[in-house]
Amino acid sequence: MKKIKPPCETLPTWLKDNLGKHCLAPLTGTDAKALAAAVQLIELYSYERRPSVLEAFALTVLCMQSTTQELAYHAIAHVMDWSDRAPIWLQAGLPKFNPRRCAFE
């Protein structure tokens, strides 16, 4: 039986498929670690909808450069749904912005 990989391992390929092959280029080491943690927190939130999980997500995203935080926004759809991105982002208290559209959106 094949072991299912955690979202933090499948996210880079998913983002490249949806945002283009160079979308991860601006990530620093810190950004990459924070993005991996953020997508795992969103997976937890999909099972346990606690405000504390959203708070942890927001604090983690804020560890990223402002120019790379959009990747965490799109990562929400990797484990949940496209329509969940904006509500979760705002519920977490993260700043509004105009995200680019994903290829399969």
A tleap script that builds the chain and sets N, CA, C and O, in Angstrom:
source leaprc.protein.ff14SB
mol = sequence {
  NMET LYS LYS ILE LYS PRO PRO CYS GLU THR
  LEU PRO THR TRP LEU LYS ASP ASN LEU GLY
  LYS HIE CYS LEU ALA PRO LEU THR GLY THR
  ASP ALA LYS ALA LEU ALA ALA ALA VAL GLN
  LEU ILE GLU LEU TYR SER TYR GLU ARG ARG
  PRO SER VAL LEU GLU ALA PHE ALA LEU THR
  VAL LEU CYS MET GLN SER THR THR GLN GLU
  LEU ALA TYR HIE ALA ILE ALA HIE VAL MET
  ASP TRP SER ASP ARG ALA PRO ILE TRP LEU
  GLN ALA GLY LEU PRO LYS PHE ASN PRO ARG
  ARG CYS ALA PHE CGLU
}
set mol.1.N position { 0.838 -1.178 0.000 }
set mol.1.CA position { 0.000 0.000 0.000 }
set mol.1.C position { 0.892 1.253 0.000 }
set mol.1.O position { 1.857 1.341 0.759 }
set mol.2.N position { 0.560 2.186 -0.837 }
set mol.2.CA position { 1.349 3.407 -0.967 }
set mol.2.C position { 1.022 4.379 0.165 }
set mol.2.O position { -0.144 4.637 0.463 }
set mol.3.N position { 2.067 4.908 0.783 }
set mol.3.CA position { 1.884 5.861 1.873 }
set mol.3.C position { 1.526 7.236 1.300 }
set mol.3.O position { 2.154 7.701 0.349 }
set mol.4.N position { 0.531 7.870 1.873 }
set mol.4.CA position { 0.113 9.199 1.439 }
set mol.4.C position { 1.086 10.228 2.007 }
set mol.4.O position { 1.385 10.230 3.201 }
set mol.5.N position { 1.569 11.096 1.134 }
set mol.5.CA position { 2.514 12.134 1.560 }
set mol.5.C position { 1.765 13.276 2.225 }
set mol.5.O position { 0.625 13.566 1.861 }
set mol.6.N position { 2.399 13.930 3.201 }
set mol.6.CA position { 1.767 15.088 3.841 }
set mol.6.C position { 1.716 16.277 2.875 }
set mol.6.O position { 2.531 16.357 1.956 }
set mol.7.N position { 0.776 17.192 3.070 }
set mol.7.CA position { 0.649 18.344 2.181 }
set mol.7.C position { 1.920 19.169 2.027 }
set mol.7.O position { 2.161 19.733 0.960 }
set mol.8.N position { 2.729 19.248 3.065 }
set mol.8.CA position { 3.961 20.043 2.956 }
set mol.8.C position { 4.921 19.464 1.918 }
set mol.8.O position { 5.756 20.190 1.379 }
set mol.9.N position { 4.813 18.168 1.633 }
set mol.9.CA position { 5.668 17.539 0.621 }
set mol.9.C position { 5.086 17.661 -0.781 }
set mol.9.O position { 5.837 17.733 -1.754 }
set mol.10.N position { 3.779 17.684 -0.898 }
set mol.10.CA position { 3.137 17.752 -2.213 }
set mol.10.C position { 2.859 19.185 -2.662 }
set mol.10.O position { 2.587 19.422 -3.839 }
set mol.11.N position { 2.924 20.134 -1.741 }
set mol.11.CA position { 2.610 21.527 -2.060 }
set mol.11.C position { 3.501 22.134 -3.136 }
set mol.11.O position { 2.970 22.772 -4.045 }
set mol.12.N position { 4.824 21.976 -3.089 }
set mol.12.CA position { 5.640 22.619 -4.130 }
set mol.12.C position { 5.232 22.237 -5.558 }
set mol.12.O position { 5.138 23.106 -6.425 }
set mol.13.N position { 4.993 20.970 -5.804 }
set mol.13.CA position { 4.561 20.539 -7.131 }
set mol.13.C position { 3.193 21.121 -7.462 }
set mol.13.O position { 2.964 21.583 -8.580 }
set mol.14.N position { 2.298 21.100 -6.503 }
set mol.14.CA position { 0.944 21.631 -6.708 }
set mol.14.C position { 1.002 23.121 -7.047 }
set mol.14.O position { 0.317 23.572 -7.965 }
set mol.15.N position { 1.815 23.889 -6.313 }
set mol.15.CA position { 1.937 25.320 -6.594 }
set mol.15.C position { 2.517 25.565 -7.985 }
set mol.15.O position { 2.038 26.435 -8.713 }
set mol.16.N position { 3.539 24.807 -8.354 }
set mol.16.CA position { 4.130 24.966 -9.688 }
set mol.16.C position { 3.110 24.649 -10.778 }
set mol.16.O position { 3.062 25.332 -11.802 }
set mol.17.N position { 2.302 23.625 -10.563 }
set mol.17.CA position { 1.270 23.261 -11.539 }
set mol.17.C position { 0.213 24.351 -11.670 }
set mol.17.O position { -0.354 24.544 -12.746 }
set mol.18.N position { -0.053 25.060 -10.582 }
set mol.18.CA position { -1.118 26.051 -10.574 }
set mol.18.C position { -0.651 27.484 -10.815 }
set mol.18.O position { -1.406 28.291 -11.357 }
set mol.19.N position { 0.570 27.810 -10.426 }
set mol.19.CA position { 1.050 29.192 -10.533 }
set mol.19.C position { 2.230 29.361 -11.482 }
set mol.19.O position { 2.655 30.487 -11.738 }
set mol.20.N position { 2.756 28.282 -11.999 }
set mol.20.CA position { 3.883 28.362 -12.919 }
set mol.20.C position { 5.144 27.802 -12.296 }
set mol.20.O position { 5.313 27.820 -11.077 }
set mol.21.N position { 6.025 27.307 -13.146 }
set mol.21.CA position { 7.192 26.576 -12.659 }
set mol.21.C position { 8.193 27.419 -11.876 }
set mol.21.O position { 9.033 26.866 -11.166 }
set mol.22.N position { 8.122 28.733 -11.989 }
set mol.22.CA position { 9.068 29.592 -11.272 }
set mol.22.C position { 8.466 30.273 -10.038 }
set mol.22.O position { 9.094 31.148 -9.443 }
set mol.23.N position { 7.262 29.876 -9.660 }
set mol.23.CA position { 6.571 30.567 -8.567 }
set mol.23.C position { 7.298 30.460 -7.230 }
set mol.23.O position { 7.117 31.320 -6.368 }
set mol.24.N position { 8.109 29.434 -7.038 }
set mol.24.CA position { 8.806 29.243 -5.761 }
set mol.24.C position { 10.170 29.945 -5.721 }
set mol.24.O position { 10.833 29.954 -4.684 }
set mol.25.N position { 10.581 30.522 -6.828 }
set mol.25.CA position { 11.898 31.155 -6.919 }
set mol.25.C position { 12.152 32.216 -5.845 }
set mol.25.O position { 13.270 32.285 -5.335 }
set mol.26.N position { 11.170 33.044 -5.478 }
set mol.26.CA position { 11.446 34.089 -4.480 }
set mol.26.C position { 11.573 33.591 -3.033 }
set mol.26.O position { 11.945 34.361 -2.148 }
set mol.27.N position { 11.268 32.318 -2.789 }
set mol.27.CA position { 11.291 31.810 -1.412 }
set mol.27.C position { 12.706 31.762 -0.850 }
set mol.27.O position { 13.631 31.267 -1.495 }
set mol.28.N position { 12.858 32.281 0.359 }
set mol.28.CA position { 14.091 32.090 1.113 }
set mol.28.C position { 13.944 30.793 1.896 }
set mol.28.O position { 12.887 30.163 1.856 }
set mol.29.N position { 14.972 30.395 2.595 }
set mol.29.CA position { 14.884 29.206 3.438 }
set mol.29.C position { 13.813 29.352 4.501 }
set mol.29.O position { 13.064 28.414 4.773 }
set mol.30.N position { 13.744 30.532 5.103 }
set mol.30.CA position { 12.724 30.796 6.127 }
set mol.30.C position { 11.331 30.749 5.519 }
set mol.30.O position { 10.417 30.162 6.098 }
set mol.31.N position { 11.165 31.368 4.347 }
set mol.31.CA position { 9.866 31.346 3.674 }
set mol.31.C position { 9.414 29.916 3.409 }
set mol.31.O position { 8.256 29.575 3.650 }
set mol.32.N position { 10.315 29.089 2.919 }
set mol.32.CA position { 9.980 27.705 2.580 }
set mol.32.C position { 9.531 26.931 3.819 }
set mol.32.O position { 8.562 26.174 3.767 }
set mol.33.N position { 10.235 27.122 4.923 }
set mol.33.CA position { 9.858 26.434 6.175 }
set mol.33.C position { 8.502 26.925 6.668 }
set mol.33.O position { 7.665 26.128 7.093 }
set mol.34.N position { 8.285 28.241 6.612 }
set mol.34.CA position { 7.008 28.806 7.061 }
set mol.34.C position { 5.867 28.348 6.161 }
set mol.34.O position { 4.778 28.058 6.655 }
set mol.35.N position { 6.093 28.278 4.860 }
set mol.35.CA position { 5.060 27.822 3.932 }
set mol.35.C position { 4.694 26.365 4.204 }
set mol.35.O position { 3.516 26.007 4.190 }
set mol.36.N position { 5.683 25.540 4.446 }
set mol.36.CA position { 5.422 24.132 4.769 }
set mol.36.C position { 4.612 24.012 6.057 }
set mol.36.O position { 3.676 23.217 6.133 }
set mol.37.N position { 4.968 24.792 7.055 }
set mol.37.CA position { 4.222 24.771 8.321 }
set mol.37.C position { 2.804 25.296 8.129 }
set mol.37.O position { 1.857 24.759 8.704 }
set mol.38.N position { 2.658 26.344 7.322 }
set mol.38.CA position { 1.342 26.946 7.095 }
set mol.38.C position { 0.373 25.952 6.454 }
set mol.38.O position { -0.785 25.866 6.861 }
set mol.39.N position { 0.840 25.202 5.456 }
set mol.39.CA position { -0.059 24.259 4.798 }
set mol.39.C position { -0.424 23.113 5.748 }
set mol.39.O position { -1.535 22.588 5.676 }
set mol.40.N position { 0.477 22.728 6.620 }
set mol.40.CA position { 0.144 21.700 7.614 }
set mol.40.C position { -0.887 22.231 8.607 }
set mol.40.O position { -1.773 21.494 9.040 }
set mol.41.N position { -0.771 23.507 8.965 }
set mol.41.CA position { -1.762 24.108 9.866 }
set mol.41.C position { -3.134 24.186 9.201 }
set mol.41.O position { -4.155 23.998 9.862 }
set mol.42.N position { -3.163 24.459 7.911 }
set mol.42.CA position { -4.449 24.480 7.206 }
set mol.42.C position { -5.047 23.076 7.146 }
set mol.42.O position { -6.264 22.914 7.243 }
set mol.43.N position { -4.212 22.080 6.989 }
set mol.43.CA position { -4.751 20.710 7.037 }
set mol.43.C position { -5.358 20.435 8.411 }
set mol.43.O position { -6.440 19.856 8.505 }
set mol.44.N position { -4.676 20.840 9.464 }
set mol.44.CA position { -5.228 20.684 10.813 }
set mol.44.C position { -6.544 21.441 10.943 }
set mol.44.O position { -7.508 20.927 11.510 }
set mol.45.N position { -6.579 22.658 10.418 }
set mol.45.CA position { -7.799 23.471 10.487 }
set mol.45.C position { -8.954 22.799 9.744 }
set mol.45.O position { -10.110 22.954 10.137 }
set mol.46.N position { -8.663 22.067 8.694 }
set mol.46.CA position { -9.735 21.385 7.958 }
set mol.46.C position { -10.411 20.308 8.815 }
set mol.46.O position { -11.552 19.927 8.551 }
set mol.47.N position { -9.711 19.825 9.830 }
set mol.47.CA position { -10.265 18.832 10.758 }
set mol.47.C position { -10.720 19.453 12.074 }
set mol.47.O position { -11.685 18.995 12.687 }
set mol.48.N position { -10.028 20.483 12.496 }
set mol.48.CA position { -10.261 21.098 13.814 }
set mol.48.C position { -10.347 22.612 13.641 }
set mol.48.O position { -9.331 23.307 13.657 }
set mol.49.N position { -11.547 23.104 13.479 }
set mol.49.CA position { -11.748 24.529 13.176 }
set mol.49.C position { -11.750 25.381 14.440 }
set mol.49.O position { -12.780 25.883 14.891 }
set mol.50.N position { -10.571 25.515 14.975 }
set mol.50.CA position { -10.387 26.326 16.178 }
set mol.50.C position { -9.724 27.647 15.819 }
set mol.50.O position { -8.852 27.690 14.952 }
set mol.51.N position { -10.132 28.719 16.478 }
set mol.51.CA position { -9.484 30.006 16.240 }
set mol.51.C position { -7.975 29.961 16.503 }
set mol.51.O position { -7.212 30.666 15.843 }
set mol.52.N position { -7.549 29.149 17.448 }
set mol.52.CA position { -6.121 29.068 17.757 }
set mol.52.C position { -5.314 28.505 16.592 }
set mol.52.O position { -4.149 28.861 16.416 }
set mol.53.N position { -5.922 27.630 15.798 }
set mol.53.CA position { -5.228 27.088 14.627 }
set mol.53.C position { -5.077 28.185 13.575 }
set mol.53.O position { -4.027 28.296 12.942 }
set mol.54.N position { -6.121 28.996 13.384 }
set mol.54.CA position { -6.024 30.117 12.451 }
set mol.54.C position { -5.013 31.153 12.922 }
set mol.54.O position { -4.303 31.752 12.115 }
set mol.55.N position { -4.955 31.358 14.221 }
set mol.55.CA position { -3.967 32.290 14.764 }
set mol.55.C position { -2.551 31.781 14.486 }
set mol.55.O position { -1.671 32.552 14.105 }
set mol.56.N position { -2.344 30.488 14.680 }
set mol.56.CA position { -1.026 29.897 14.394 }
set mol.56.C position { -0.703 30.018 12.906 }
set mol.56.O position { 0.439 30.289 12.535 }
set mol.57.N position { -1.708 29.816 12.055 }
set mol.57.CA position { -1.518 29.963 10.617 }
set mol.57.C position { -1.078 31.394 10.296 }
set mol.57.O position { -0.110 31.599 9.563 }
set mol.58.N position { -1.784 32.372 10.840 }
set mol.58.CA position { -1.455 33.777 10.572 }
set mol.58.C position { -0.049 34.121 11.045 }
set mol.58.O position { 0.705 34.768 10.319 }
set mol.59.N position { 0.305 33.702 12.236 }
set mol.59.CA position { 1.638 33.996 12.762 }
set mol.59.C position { 2.718 33.342 11.915 }
set mol.59.O position { 3.800 33.901 11.739 }
set mol.60.N position { 2.426 32.173 11.398 }
set mol.60.CA position { 3.378 31.469 10.541 }
set mol.60.C position { 3.535 32.185 9.201 }
set mol.60.O position { 4.653 32.373 8.722 }
set mol.61.N position { 2.426 32.579 8.603 }
set mol.61.CA position { 2.472 33.301 7.325 }
set mol.61.C position { 3.240 34.606 7.482 }
set mol.61.O position { 3.983 35.001 6.583 }
set mol.62.N position { 3.067 35.273 8.609 }
set mol.62.CA position { 3.751 36.542 8.832 }
set mol.62.C position { 5.261 36.377 9.010 }
set mol.62.O position { 5.992 37.367 9.016 }
set mol.63.N position { 5.729 35.152 9.152 }
set mol.63.CA position { 7.171 34.885 9.174 }
set mol.63.C position { 7.757 34.928 7.762 }
set mol.63.O position { 8.975 34.967 7.587 }
set mol.64.N position { 6.889 34.920 6.771 }
set mol.64.CA position { 7.323 34.945 5.373 }
set mol.64.C position { 7.467 36.390 4.903 }
set mol.64.O position { 6.857 37.298 5.467 }
set mol.65.N position { 8.280 36.596 3.863 }
set mol.65.CA position { 8.349 37.907 3.232 }
set mol.65.C position { 6.955 38.254 2.704 }
set mol.65.O position { 6.210 37.371 2.278 }
set mol.66.N position { 6.611 39.527 2.734 }
set mol.66.CA position { 5.291 39.923 2.238 }
set mol.66.C position { 5.100 39.529 0.774 }
set mol.66.O position { 3.977 39.262 0.347 }
set mol.67.N position { 6.168 39.491 0.018 }
set mol.67.CA position { 6.079 39.143 -1.403 }
set mol.67.C position { 5.846 37.654 -1.653 }
set mol.67.O position { 5.497 37.269 -2.769 }
set mol.68.N position { 6.028 36.828 -0.656 }
set mol.68.CA position { 5.826 35.381 -0.836 }
set mol.68.C position { 4.596 34.860 -0.080 }
set mol.68.O position { 4.243 33.688 -0.212 }
set mol.69.N position { 3.958 35.703 0.691 }
set mol.69.CA position { 2.804 35.264 1.479 }
set mol.69.C position { 1.650 34.779 0.617 }
set mol.69.O position { 0.832 33.976 1.066 }
set mol.70.N position { 1.578 35.261 -0.621 }
set mol.70.CA position { 0.520 34.828 -1.528 }
set mol.70.C position { 0.548 33.308 -1.727 }
set mol.70.O position { -0.495 32.694 -1.952 }
set mol.71.N position { 1.714 32.713 -1.647 }
set mol.71.CA position { 1.813 31.262 -1.806 }
set mol.71.C position { 1.074 30.538 -0.692 }
set mol.71.O position { 0.487 29.482 -0.926 }
set mol.72.N position { 1.093 31.088 0.509 }
set mol.72.CA position { 0.348 30.495 1.628 }
set mol.72.C position { -1.156 30.633 1.395 }
set mol.72.O position { -1.930 29.745 1.754 }
set mol.73.N position { -1.560 31.741 0.798 }
set mol.73.CA position { -2.974 31.940 0.452 }
set mol.73.C position { -3.436 30.827 -0.496 }
set mol.73.O position { -4.470 30.199 -0.266 }
set mol.74.N position { -2.677 30.592 -1.543 }
set mol.74.CA position { -3.054 29.562 -2.505 }
set mol.74.C position { -2.926 28.158 -1.917 }
set mol.74.O position { -3.637 27.245 -2.335 }
set mol.75.N position { -2.032 27.982 -0.957 }
set mol.75.CA position { -1.857 26.673 -0.315 }
set mol.75.C position { -3.120 26.216 0.404 }
set mol.75.O position { -3.322 25.018 0.603 }
set mol.76.N position { -3.958 27.147 0.789 }
set mol.76.CA position { -5.227 26.785 1.439 }
set mol.76.C position { -6.025 25.849 0.527 }
set mol.76.O position { -6.610 24.871 0.991 }
set mol.77.N position { -6.044 26.156 -0.773 }
set mol.77.CA position { -6.807 25.333 -1.719 }
set mol.77.C position { -6.175 23.964 -1.950 }
set mol.77.O position { -6.835 23.053 -2.450 }
set mol.78.N position { -4.922 23.817 -1.597 }
set mol.78.CA position { -4.268 22.513 -1.765 }
set mol.78.C position { -4.896 21.466 -0.856 }
set mol.78.O position { -4.987 20.299 -1.234 }
set mol.79.N position { -5.328 21.862 0.330 }
set mol.79.CA position { -5.919 20.897 1.266 }
set mol.79.C position { -7.412 21.110 1.490 }
set mol.79.O position { -8.099 20.231 2.012 }
set mol.80.N position { -7.905 22.269 1.098 }
set mol.80.CA position { -9.336 22.536 1.267 }
set mol.80.C position { -9.938 22.790 -0.116 }
set mol.80.O position { -9.797 21.952 -1.006 }
set mol.81.N position { -10.598 23.916 -0.309 }
set mol.81.CA position { -11.229 24.230 -1.583 }
set mol.81.C position { -10.828 25.621 -2.031 }
set mol.81.O position { -10.424 26.453 -1.219 }
set mol.82.N position { -10.943 25.871 -3.343 }
set mol.82.CA position { -10.595 27.190 -3.879 }
set mol.82.C position { -11.367 28.286 -3.155 }
set mol.82.O position { -10.806 29.332 -2.825 }
set mol.83.N position { -12.648 28.050 -2.908 }
set mol.83.CA position { -13.502 29.069 -2.290 }
set mol.83.C position { -13.188 29.301 -0.808 }
set mol.83.O position { -13.679 30.269 -0.226 }
set mol.84.N position { -12.393 28.447 -0.197 }
set mol.84.CA position { -12.035 28.604 1.220 }
set mol.84.C position { -10.911 29.616 1.430 }
set mol.84.O position { -10.721 30.107 2.543 }
set mol.85.N position { -10.170 29.931 0.379 }
set mol.85.CA position { -8.981 30.771 0.547 }
set mol.85.C position { -9.291 32.136 1.153 }
set mol.85.O position { -8.753 32.476 2.206 }
set mol.86.N position { -10.140 32.916 0.514 }
set mol.86.CA position { -10.406 34.284 0.994 }
set mol.86.C position { -11.017 34.308 2.393 }
set mol.86.O position { -10.544 35.069 3.237 }
set mol.87.N position { -12.054 33.502 2.679 }
set mol.87.CA position { -12.622 33.536 4.031 }
set mol.87.C position { -11.618 33.143 5.121 }
set mol.87.O position { -11.565 33.776 6.176 }
set mol.88.N position { -10.835 32.114 4.869 }
set mol.88.CA position { -9.858 31.687 5.877 }
set mol.88.C position { -8.791 32.759 6.066 }
set mol.88.O position { -8.409 33.063 7.196 }
set mol.89.N position { -8.312 33.327 4.975 }
set mol.89.CA position { -7.293 34.376 5.034 }
set mol.89.C position { -7.792 35.544 5.890 }
set mol.89.O position { -7.069 36.046 6.751 }
set mol.90.N position { -9.027 35.967 5.647 }
set mol.90.CA position { -9.579 37.098 6.396 }
set mol.90.C position { -9.881 36.728 7.846 }
set mol.90.O position { -9.650 37.535 8.746 }
set mol.91.N position { -10.394 35.524 8.085 }
set mol.91.CA position { -10.654 35.068 9.451 }
set mol.91.C position { -9.365 34.986 10.258 }
set mol.91.O position { -9.376 35.181 11.473 }
set mol.92.N position { -8.268 34.700 9.591 }
set mol.92.CA position { -6.968 34.630 10.272 }
set mol.92.C position { -6.424 36.031 10.564 }
set mol.92.O position { -5.438 36.182 11.287 }
set mol.93.N position { -7.072 37.050 9.997 }
set mol.93.CA position { -6.643 38.418 10.251 }
set mol.93.C position { -5.489 38.861 9.372 }
set mol.93.O position { -4.804 39.834 9.688 }
set mol.94.N position { -5.271 38.168 8.288 }
set mol.94.CA position { -4.182 38.528 7.377 }
set mol.94.C position { -4.644 39.631 6.427 }
set mol.94.O position { -5.835 39.726 6.131 }
set mol.95.N position { -3.721 40.463 5.947 }
set mol.95.CA position { -4.117 41.618 5.134 }
set mol.95.C position { -4.689 41.223 3.769 }
set mol.95.O position { -4.261 40.251 3.147 }
set mol.96.N position { -5.677 42.018 3.328 }
set mol.96.CA position { -6.260 41.804 2.006 }
set mol.96.C position { -5.245 42.156 0.933 }
set mol.96.O position { -4.403 43.035 1.117 }
set mol.97.N position { -5.337 41.462 -0.186 }
set mol.97.CA position { -4.501 41.755 -1.346 }
set mol.97.C position { -5.200 41.176 -2.568 }
set mol.97.O position { -6.195 40.466 -2.429 }
set mol.98.N position { -4.705 41.462 -3.736 }
set mol.98.CA position { -5.272 40.940 -4.976 }
set mol.98.C position { -4.418 39.772 -5.471 }
set mol.98.O position { -3.396 39.985 -6.123 }
set mol.99.N position { -4.831 38.545 -5.164 }
set mol.99.CA position { -4.025 37.388 -5.578 }
set mol.99.C position { -4.148 37.115 -7.079 }
set mol.99.O position { -5.169 37.411 -7.699 }
set mol.100.N position { -3.104 36.555 -7.634 }
set mol.100.CA position { -3.182 36.139 -9.036 }
set mol.100.C position { -4.056 34.896 -9.117 }
set mol.100.O position { -4.228 34.175 -8.135 }
set mol.101.N position { -4.594 34.663 -10.282 }
set mol.101.CA position { -5.447 33.489 -10.494 }
set mol.101.C position { -4.596 32.267 -10.783 }
set mol.101.O position { -3.573 32.345 -11.463 }
set mol.102.N position { -5.032 31.157 -10.261 }
set mol.102.CA position { -4.346 29.887 -10.518 }
set mol.102.C position { -4.819 29.316 -11.864 }
set mol.102.O position { -5.894 29.657 -12.359 }
set mol.103.N position { -4.011 28.465 -12.423 }
set mol.103.CA position { -4.302 27.892 -13.733 }
set mol.103.C position { -5.613 27.102 -13.774 }
set mol.103.O position { -6.312 27.127 -14.787 }
set mol.104.N position { -5.948 26.413 -12.707 }
set mol.104.CA position { -7.119 25.543 -12.710 }
set mol.104.C position { -8.288 26.108 -11.920 }
set mol.104.O position { -9.241 25.395 -11.609 }
set mol.105.N position { -8.209 27.368 -11.604 }
set mol.105.CA position { -9.236 28.028 -10.823 }
set mol.105.C position { -10.473 28.269 -11.662 }
set mol.105.O position { -11.456 28.821 -11.167 }
savepdb mol mol.pdb
quit
